[in-house]
Amino acid sequence: MRMTASSSRGWTNFGLAIALLGIPAIVTAHRLLAPDVAATSGIVIRELAILALTAFLLWIVVSKERLPLSSVGIRSEGFGRSLAWGFGLAVVAFILLAGILVSYSAMGIHYGEGTAISRALPVTLLAVTRAGISEEVLYRGFALERIQTMTGSKWIAAGITLVLFAAFHFRQGWAGVFIAFAVGALFTAFYLWKRNLVANMFGHFLVDFVPNVLLPLILGEDI
């Protein structure tokens, strides 16, 4: 059965709702509906739910919009080059983060104390992997591309997705929201330049993996 243009638009609008509101909805539902779930189990359920939502969104792209994954920046060619770009993007992000944290210290702003994702290393690894995949697919890939198509402006698309991406980090306080905005702006600018979501995902993963998994392993911290 041939899909009509209006049906495709309906799926796109549904996909946008998932992309922009899906992660905050799952996080909020988990906090409200499962407050008694053990911390580790609760985090695993939450992260797997977000990954499932991401897979569902990609299914919408392929099966309902009838578009290739390249329409959200996912391409199989040049995979090694994409990883290299992602590594470089992560290096720039760490430099940006270092500058922000030094500024915070100078201004007496506290950020990051006691905010470990989980004391279980596999759970933390799951969380940072999910963040690298899902947050890039939902915000930089699907939402940015579709809003640009609808509005005809990459700047409007970039602005909307960036503000909402930063806002869903509200649990980290204003300091965390600003960091999410600054790093998100870097990743958004890179995506607008290269339209390479694989590089974005790998770079995002490294930015979360190094401080939350790699450094605790090197330092021998009990997580």
C-alpha positions in Angstrom: 0.0 0.0 0.0 1.5 3.3 -1.1 2.0 5.8 1.7 0.4 9.3 1.2 2.4 12.5 1.7 0.1 13.5 4.6 0.7 10.1 6.3 4.4 10.5 5.9 4.2 14.0 7.4 2.2 12.6 10.3 4.9 10.1 11.0 7.6 12.8 10.8 5.7 14.9 13.3 5.4 11.9 15.6 9.1 11.3 15.2 9.8 14.9 16.1 7.8 14.5 19.3 9.9 11.4 20.1 13.1 13.1 19.3 12.5 16.3 21.3 10.5 14.9 24.2 11.3 11.2 24.4 14.3 11.2 26.7 12.9 13.8 29.2 9.6 11.8 29.2 11.3 8.5 30.0 13.6 10.0 32.6 10.6 11.7 34.3 8.4 8.6 34.1 11.2 6.6 35.7 11.6 9.0 38.6 7.9 9.2 39.2 6.7 5.7 38.6 9.6 3.6 39.8 11.1 5.4 42.8 11.6 2.2 44.7 13.5 0.3 42.0 17.0 -0.4 43.0 19.4 2.2 41.6 21.3 -0.1 39.3 18.2 -1.9 38.0 16.4 1.4 37.5 19.2 2.9 35.5 19.4 -0.2 33.3 15.7 -0.1 32.6 15.8 3.6 31.8 18.8 3.4 29.4 17.4 0.3 27.6 14.0 2.1 27.2 15.8 5.1 25.6 17.8 2.9 23.3 14.5 1.1 22.3 12.9 4.5 21.6 15.9 5.4 19.4 15.6 2.2 17.4 11.9 2.9 17.0 12.7 6.4 15.6 15.1 4.9 13.1 12.4 2.4 12.1 10.1 5.4 11.4 12.7 6.9 9.2 13.2 3.8 7.1 9.7 2.2 7.1 7.3 5.1 7.5 9.1 8.1 6.0 10.7 5.8 3.4 14.0 7.7 3.7 17.5 6.4 4.0 19.4 6.6 7.2 21.6 9.2 5.5 18.7 11.5 5.9 19.6 11.7 9.6 23.4 11.7 8.9 24.1 8.0 9.3 26.3 6.7 6.5 28.3 3.5 6.3 31.0 4.7 4.0 34.2 6.3 5.4 33.6 4.7 8.8 37.3 5.0 9.8 37.3 8.7 8.8 34.2 9.3 10.8 35.8 7.8 13.9 38.8 10.1 13.3 36.6 13.1 13.1 34.8 12.0 16.2 38.1 11.7 18.1 39.1 15.2 17.0 35.7 16.5 18.0 36.0 15.0 21.4 39.5 16.6 21.9 38.0 20.0 21.1 35.1 19.4 23.4 37.5 18.5 26.3 39.4 21.8 25.7 36.1 23.6 25.8 35.1 21.8 29.0 38.4 22.5 30.6 38.0 26.2 30.0 34.5 26.2 31.4 35.5 24.3 34.5 38.4 26.5 35.2 36.1 29.5 34.8 33.6 27.9 37.2 36.4 27.3 39.8 37.5 30.9 39.5 33.9 32.1 40.1 33.3 29.7 42.9 30.7 27.7 41.0 30.6 24.0 42.0 29.8 21.4 39.4 30.1 17.6 39.2 30.7 16.7 42.9 29.0 13.4 43.8 27.3 13.0 40.4 28.5 9.6 39.4 26.1 7.8 37.0 26.3 4.6 38.9 28.7 2.7 41.2 28.5 -0.3 38.8 31.0 0.1 35.9 28.9 -1.9 33.3 25.9 0.3 34.1 27.9 3.5 33.7 29.3 2.1 30.4 25.7 1.4 29.2 24.6 4.9 30.1 27.5 6.7 28.3 27.1 4.5 25.3 23.3 5.2 25.2 24.0 9.0 25.5 26.4 9.0 22.6 23.9 7.1 20.4 20.5 8.3 21.4 21.1 12.0 22.1 22.9 12.4 18.7 20.3 10.5 16.8 17.3 12.2 18.4 18.6 15.8 18.6 21.3 16.3 16.0 20.2 13.7 13.5 16.4 13.5 13.3 15.2 16.7 14.9 17.6 19.1 13.4 17.2 17.6 9.9 13.4 17.5 10.0 13.0 21.0 11.5 15.4 22.4 8.9 13.3 20.7 6.1 10.1 22.2 7.6 11.3 25.7 8.3 13.9 26.0 5.5 16.4 27.4 8.0 19.3 25.4 9.5 19.7 28.2 12.2 16.1 27.8 13.4 16.6 24.0 13.5 19.9 24.3 15.3 18.5 26.8 17.8 15.4 24.8 18.7 17.3 21.5 19.1 20.2 23.0 21.0 17.9 24.8 23.6 15.9 21.7 24.2 19.0 19.5 24.4 20.5 21.8 27.0 17.2 22.1 28.9 16.8 18.4 29.5 20.0 18.5 31.5 18.2 20.6 34.1 18.8 18.1 36.9 22.5 19.1 36.8 21.6 22.7 37.7 22.3 25.8 35.8 26.0 25.0 35.6 25.2 21.6 34.0 22.7 23.2 31.6 25.3 25.8 30.4 27.9 23.0 29.9 25.3 21.0 27.9 24.5 24.1 25.8 28.2 24.9 25.1 29.2 21.3 24.2 25.9 20.9 22.4 26.6 24.0 20.3 30.0 22.5 19.4 28.4 19.2 18.3 25.7 21.0 16.5 28.1 23.2 14.6 30.2 20.2 13.6 27.1 18.4 12.4 26.0 21.4 10.3 29.4 21.4 8.8 29.9 17.6 8.1 26.4 16.1 8.4 28.3 13.1 9.8 26.3 11.6 12.7 28.7 8.7 13.2 31.4 11.2 14.1 29.0 13.0 16.4 28.1 9.8 18.2 31.6 8.7 18.7 32.8 12.1 19.8 29.8 12.3 22.3 30.6 8.9 23.6 34.2 9.8 24.2 33.3 13.0 26.1 31.2 10.9 28.5 33.3 7.8 28.5 36.6 9.3 29.5 35.6 11.1 32.8 32.9 8.5 33.8 34.6 5.2 32.9 38.2 5.5 31.8 39.5 7.9 34.4 37.9 6.0 37.3 39.4 2.8 35.9 42.9 4.4 35.7 42.6 5.9 39.1 41.3 2.7 40.6 38.2 4.2 42.0 35.5 1.9 43.3 32.5 2.5 40.9 
